[in-house]
Amino acid sequence: MGRRLPRIYDEYLVVSARAGDRAAFTRLAESWQKRLLAHAYRLTGDAELSRDVVQDGWADIVRGLANLKEPSVFPAWAYRIVTRRAADAIGRAQRKRRTEAAYAQEPDKPDMSAVRMETGADASPLHKAIAALPTKQRAAIALFYLEEFSVTEISVALSVPVGTVKTRLMHARKNLRATLEGDNNG
């Protein structure tokens, strides 16, 4: 019976908070804050990130509380929200680390002045060949050669993996070579 009483009280707080009782919501948040924070810390291993995760989780709880049909499921529902927020935060951190690692592995940009001088006299056929490329290849090749973006920067700009950028550049170069050599041979 002793364990059931806090759950009944939490259910009462949920019902009251759904009805617009701010004091009830404050008590509910005070009751669950430490537990949700501990859960977020177990998932993330980072105290500051855990606080951010729980804060974002509370924002979701506030928005969704009115739609919570059964007050008795509040604990599982709140934990699920914090778990989802923690997974999102971990995913963002991993993507950031991968991007930073890929950027660190980028070779220094080659001196493009010679390429610009060579293509400057023959810009029209090159620009026509670039314009004839498929959209995704054209975007990658233009960012790489015209904007002098690194592969990682292109990856971020186009929201695609680094490997996809490399593949697009490879196919674009192959298509450009075929187009330009076809012009010279014909």
N, C-alpha and C positions, 0 to 999 in steps of 0.2 A: 504494500500500500504506500510505503514511503517513497518509492521510486515513481509511482503513478501520479502522485500529487504535483510534482514539478511539470509533468507533461500536460496535465489538465490545466495548470496555470498558463503554460505556454500556448495552449490552444485558445484559452480565453484571451490572451494578449493578441494572438493572431486575428481572432474574430473582431476584437475591439479596434485593432489597427486598420483592418479592412474597412471598418465603419468610419474611419477618419479620426480616431483618437490618437493624437500625436504622443501623448504621455505613454500610452500603451505601446506604441511603436518604439519609443525610446527605451522602455523597460525590456522589450523583446530584444532590441539591439544590444543592450548592455548584457543581457543574459547569454546571448549567443556569440558575441564578439570574440571572446577569448578562444572558444572552441573552434570557430571558423578560422581564426588566425593560426591556431595550432595546426589545423588541417592544411591550410595553405602552406605553412612552413614545411610540413612533412612532404608536401608535393614539390615545392620549389627549392627548398634548402637555403633560401635567402630571405632574411628578415625584412628588408626594405621591399623587395618584390612581393612578399607575402602581404604586407600592409596594403600595397597598391591593389593586389588581387582581391583582397577582402573589401576594400573600398569600392572597387568596380562591382564586386558581387552584391554589395548592399544596394548599389544603384539599380541593379537588375531586380533585386528583391523588392525594392520600393515600387518599381514599375509593374512587376508581375503579381504582387500580393493580392490585388483585387481579383485576379483571375484564378487564384488558388482555391479550388473547390472544397477541399477537405483540410481543415486546419491541423489535423493529426499528422499529415504528411509534411508539415513545414520543415522539420529537421532534415529529412532526406532531400527535400527539394532545395533547401538552402545549401546543403553540402554539394549537391549536384551542380548548382550554379557556381559555387566557388571552385569546384573541380574543373569545370569547363573554362572558367576564367584563368585558372592556373595553367591549364593545357595551352590556352591561347598565348599566355605570357611566355611560357617555355618555348613554344614554337617560334614566336617572334625573336626571342633571344638566340635560338639556334640559327635561324635564318640570318640574323645580323652577324653572328660569328662566322658562318659559312661565307657570307659576302665579304667580310673583312679578311678572312683567310685567302679567298680567291683574289682579292685586290692586292694583298701582300705578295702573292705569287706571280702577279702580272709582270712580264718583262718590261723593261724601259721601252718607251715608244721609240720606234726608229725615226731617223731624220727623214721627214717627208718632203724636204725642199727639192731633192732631185726628182722625185715622182711628180711633184707639182710642176717643175720646169719641163719635164718630158711631156706631161699631159696638157700643159698650157697651150702648146702649139696645136695640139690635136684634140682640143676640148670638145668640140662638137660631136664627133663619133663616140667618144667616151660617155658624154652626157646622154646621148641617145641610147647607148647600150645600157647604161644604168637605169634609164627611164623604162626600158623594155623588161627589166627584171620583175619577177613576182614581188608583190608589195612587201612581204616580210623580208625577203633578201635585199630589196632596195633599201629598206629602212636600216638594216644591219650594216650594209656596205657604206651607206651615206654617213651613218654615225661614226663608223670606224675610220674611214678615209677623209671625209669632208669635215666632220666635226672633231676628229682625232680623239674619240672616246676610246677608253680601254674596253676589253671584252667584258669586264665586270661592270663598268659603267653602262654599257649597252644592255647588259642583263637587267640591271636595275631600271633603266629607262623603258625597256620594253616589257618588263615583268615576266621574263622567261629565264629558265636556268642558263648558266654559263655554257653548258654543253650544247644547248640549242642555238645560242649565239654563234658558237664555233662552227656548228653544222651549217647554219645559214650563210656564214661568211665563206665557207668552203664551196658551197653550191653556187653562191653568187660569183665567186672568182672563176669557177669553172665555166659558168654561163657567159661571163664577160669575156673570158679568154676565147671561147668558141665564137662568140659574136664578133669580136675584134679581129681574130685571125681569119674568120670567114670574109670580113670586109677587105682584108689585105690580100687574100688569095683570089678573091673574085674580081 
